[in-house]
Amino acid sequence: MSYSEEMKIFSGSASLELTKGICDHCFEQQGVASVGRFSDGEVHIQIGENIRGKDVFIVNSTSPPVNDNLMELLILCDAARRASAARVTLVL
């Protein structure tokens, strides 16, 4: 199994361009995840592919609005752990 089959890179909504650059540099495709908001402002995350047993990297900035971006990052991390990722690395 090649390393690219063991690794996935996801992005929060604050770092889409940075994640694209990282994926291009690593010759990887960005992981499929839906990052949105419910009508009351709550963050909604849905990972759209199998990441069981894979190393997951989540890229997101903590720039303003800091609280929203940080909560999105933490919820993405929680979603990856619940989807049985082997390791989760946060890139800030």
C-alpha positions as a printed NumPy array, in Angstrom:
array([[  0.   ,   0.   ,   0.   ],
       [  1.452,   3.377,  -0.966],
       [  1.616,   6.216,   1.52 ],
       [ -1.009,   8.195,  -0.405],
       [ -3.515,   5.418,   0.242],
       [ -2.866,   5.764,   3.977],
       [ -3.151,   9.572,   4.196],
       [ -5.973,  12.085,   3.733],
       [ -5.859,  15.888,   3.888],
       [ -8.996,  17.845,   4.819],
       [ -9.669,  21.567,   5.02 ],
       [-11.76 ,  23.792,   7.196],
       [-13.544,  26.698,   5.553],
       [-10.864,  29.216,   6.644],
       [ -7.977,  27.532,   4.791],
       [ -9.218,  26.296,   1.429],
       [ -6.401,  27.87 ,  -0.621],
       [ -3.674,  26.742,   1.805],
       [ -5.009,  23.189,   1.746],
       [ -5.098,  23.22 ,  -2.057],
       [ -1.439,  24.301,  -2.096],
       [ -0.453,  21.593,   0.391],
       [ -2.291,  18.927,  -1.618],
       [ -0.642,  20.085,  -4.857],
       [  2.791,  20.002,  -3.212],
       [  2.188,  16.496,  -1.803],
       [  0.542,  15.232,  -5.031],
       [ -2.555,  14.332,  -3.016],
       [ -6.231,  14.921,  -3.574],
       [ -8.089,  16.839,  -0.904],
       [-10.359,  14.714,   1.256],
       [-14.104,  14.984,   0.738],
       [-15.837,  16.65 ,   3.658],
       [-18.9  ,  18.833,   3.914],
       [-18.367,  21.801,   6.224],
       [-21.453,  23.923,   6.705],
       [-23.724,  25.633,   9.169],
       [-27.212,  24.885,  10.369],
       [-29.74 ,  27.721,  10.252],
       [-29.06 ,  28.514,  13.922],
       [-25.307,  28.953,  13.245],
       [-24.125,  25.577,  14.581],
       [-21.315,  23.884,  12.627],
       [-22.221,  20.798,  10.577],
       [-19.451,  18.426,   9.453],
       [-19.813,  15.309,   7.334],
       [-16.816,  13.311,   6.114],
       [-17.678,  11.924,   2.704],
       [-15.216,   9.053,   2.399],
       [-13.743,   6.14 ,   4.301],
       [-10.836,   7.204,   6.533],
       [-10.748,   4.144,   8.793],
       [ -7.136,   3.394,   9.735],
       [ -5.694,   6.338,   7.783],
       [ -3.526,   9.261,   8.854],
       [ -5.693,  12.371,   8.62 ],
       [ -4.387,  15.928,   8.374],
       [ -6.847,  18.771,   9.009],
       [ -5.832,  22.26 ,   7.897],
       [ -7.626,  25.321,   9.272],
       [ -6.713,  28.807,  10.372],
       [ -7.633,  30.384,  13.688],
       [ -7.9  ,  33.836,  12.152],
       [-10.972,  35.977,  12.916],
       [-13.638,  34.942,  13.679],
       [-11.43 ,  32.886,  16.   ],
       [-14.207,  31.109,  17.914],
       [-15.993,  29.935,  14.749],
       [-12.816,  28.698,  13.069],
       [-11.52 ,  26.971,  16.206],
       [-14.831,  25.194,  16.841],
       [-14.94 ,  24.075,  13.199],
       [-11.412,  22.665,  13.561],
       [-12.291,  20.801,  16.758],
       [-15.497,  19.381,  15.288],
       [-13.589,  18.226,  12.185],
       [-11.102,  16.512,  14.51 ],
       [-13.934,  14.848,  16.442],
       [-15.572,  13.675,  13.207],
       [-12.284,  12.134,  12.043],
       [-11.786,  10.289,  15.335],
       [-15.375,   9.006,  15.249],
       [-14.75 ,   7.787,  11.682],
       [-11.875,   5.644,  13.083],
       [ -8.9  ,   7.543,  11.675],
       [ -5.628,   6.014,  12.889],
       [ -4.077,   9.402,  13.651],
       [ -5.332,  12.975,  13.36 ],
       [ -2.878,  15.85 ,  12.909],
       [ -4.106,  19.444,  13.082],
       [ -2.292,  21.988,  10.91 ],
       [ -2.789,  25.575,  12.064]])
